[in-house]
Amino acid sequence: LQAANRAAAQIEDISYGIQARRAFLAALEGNQQAAREYGEMALADMPVDAMIEVGTRYQVATALAIAGLIDEALEHLEIVRAQSGKADFAITEIDPFLAPLQGLERFDRLFEVSGGP
């Protein structure tokens, strides 16, 4: 994270993608506050585009899950699930970065078959 922060300091316009990556690195270091803050910055800075929103929210959710911010991670995954199809979301169930969520009832409900797409 320190190296990422040094590199980001040299960039005038830090994109949502860099902020999402910083959230992930902060999570790996166990820094919940920084993971949350960088995730919020990534979501605030992303362009208005459905595909970008789904991808960015997913990245933020993985960072929050790794950081142990379970409820926040699940909130983002619920939005991602609502915006993506079942087939697009299927890999989420076995994503190793989401291991802290696996087996939780709220996580498992994301994969239940419903009448929608």
C-alpha positions as CSV (number, residue, x, y, z in Angstrom):
1,L,0.0,0.0,0.0
2,Q,2.8,2.4,0.7
3,A,4.3,1.9,-2.7
4,A,0.8,2.4,-4.3
5,N,0.4,5.6,-2.3
6,R,3.8,6.9,-3.3
7,A,2.9,6.2,-7.0
8,A,-0.5,7.7,-6.6
9,A,1.0,10.9,-5.1
10,Q,2.7,11.5,-8.5
11,I,-0.5,11.2,-10.4
12,E,-2.7,14.4,-10.6
13,D,-5.9,12.7,-11.5
14,I,-6.3,9.4,-9.6
15,S,-8.9,7.2,-11.3
16,Y,-11.5,5.1,-9.7
17,G,-9.5,2.0,-10.7
18,I,-6.5,3.1,-8.8
19,Q,-8.7,3.8,-5.8
20,A,-10.2,0.4,-6.0
21,R,-6.7,-1.2,-6.1
22,R,-5.7,0.9,-3.1
23,A,-8.7,-0.4,-1.2
24,F,-7.7,-3.9,-2.0
25,L,-4.1,-3.3,-0.9
26,A,-5.2,-1.7,2.3
27,A,-7.5,-4.7,3.0
28,L,-4.5,-7.1,2.5
29,E,-2.6,-5.0,5.1
30,G,-5.6,-5.3,7.5
31,N,-6.3,-1.6,7.4
32,Q,-10.2,-1.5,7.5
33,Q,-10.5,2.3,7.6
34,A,-8.3,2.8,4.5
35,A,-10.0,-0.1,2.6
36,R,-13.4,1.6,3.3
37,E,-12.1,5.1,2.4
38,Y,-10.4,4.1,-0.8
39,G,-13.5,2.0,-1.8
40,E,-15.7,5.0,-1.2
41,M,-13.4,7.1,-3.3
42,A,-13.5,4.6,-6.1
43,L,-17.3,4.5,-6.2
44,A,-17.5,8.3,-6.1
45,D,-15.0,8.7,-8.9
46,M,-16.3,6.1,-11.3
47,P,-18.0,7.2,-14.5
48,V,-21.7,6.7,-15.0
49,D,-21.6,3.4,-16.8
50,A,-23.4,0.2,-15.7
51,M,-20.6,-2.2,-16.6
52,I,-18.0,0.0,-14.9
53,E,-20.2,0.3,-11.8
54,V,-20.6,-3.5,-11.5
55,G,-16.9,-4.1,-11.9
56,T,-15.9,-1.4,-9.5
57,R,-18.5,-2.4,-6.9
58,Y,-17.3,-6.0,-7.2
59,Q,-13.6,-4.9,-6.6
60,V,-14.7,-2.8,-3.6
61,A,-16.7,-5.7,-2.2
62,T,-13.7,-8.1,-2.4
63,A,-11.5,-5.5,-0.6
64,L,-14.1,-5.0,2.1
65,A,-14.6,-8.8,2.5
66,I,-10.8,-9.2,3.0
67,A,-10.7,-6.3,5.4
68,G,-13.4,-8.1,7.5
69,L,-16.1,-5.5,6.7
70,I,-18.6,-8.2,6.0
71,D,-21.9,-6.3,6.0
72,E,-20.5,-3.6,3.7
73,A,-19.1,-6.2,1.3
74,L,-22.4,-7.9,1.2
75,E,-24.3,-4.6,0.5
76,H,-22.1,-4.1,-2.6
77,L,-22.5,-7.7,-3.8
78,E,-26.3,-7.4,-3.4
79,I,-26.2,-4.4,-5.8
80,V,-23.8,-6.2,-8.2
81,R,-26.2,-9.2,-8.2
82,A,-29.2,-7.0,-8.9
83,Q,-27.4,-5.4,-11.8
84,S,-25.8,-8.5,-13.4
85,G,-27.3,-11.8,-14.7
86,K,-27.0,-15.1,-12.9
87,A,-24.4,-16.4,-15.4
88,D,-22.2,-13.3,-14.9
89,F,-22.5,-13.5,-11.2
90,A,-21.9,-17.3,-10.8
91,I,-18.1,-17.1,-10.4
92,T,-18.7,-15.0,-7.3
93,E,-19.7,-18.1,-5.4
94,I,-16.1,-19.5,-5.6
95,D,-14.1,-16.3,-5.7
96,P,-11.3,-16.9,-3.1
97,F,-11.2,-13.2,-2.3
98,L,-14.8,-13.6,-1.0
99,A,-13.9,-16.5,1.3
100,P,-14.8,-14.5,4.4
101,L,-18.4,-14.4,3.1
102,Q,-18.7,-18.0,2.0
103,G,-21.1,-20.0,4.1
104,L,-23.0,-17.0,5.4
105,E,-26.7,-17.1,4.8
106,R,-26.9,-13.6,3.3
107,F,-24.1,-14.6,0.9
108,D,-25.7,-17.9,0.0
109,R,-29.0,-16.1,-0.8
110,L,-27.3,-14.2,-3.6
111,F,-27.2,-17.5,-5.6
112,E,-30.8,-18.7,-5.0
113,V,-32.8,-19.1,-8.2
114,S,-35.5,-16.5,-8.6
115,G,-38.0,-15.6,-11.3
116,G,-35.7,-12.8,-12.5
117,P,-32.6,-12.9,-14.7
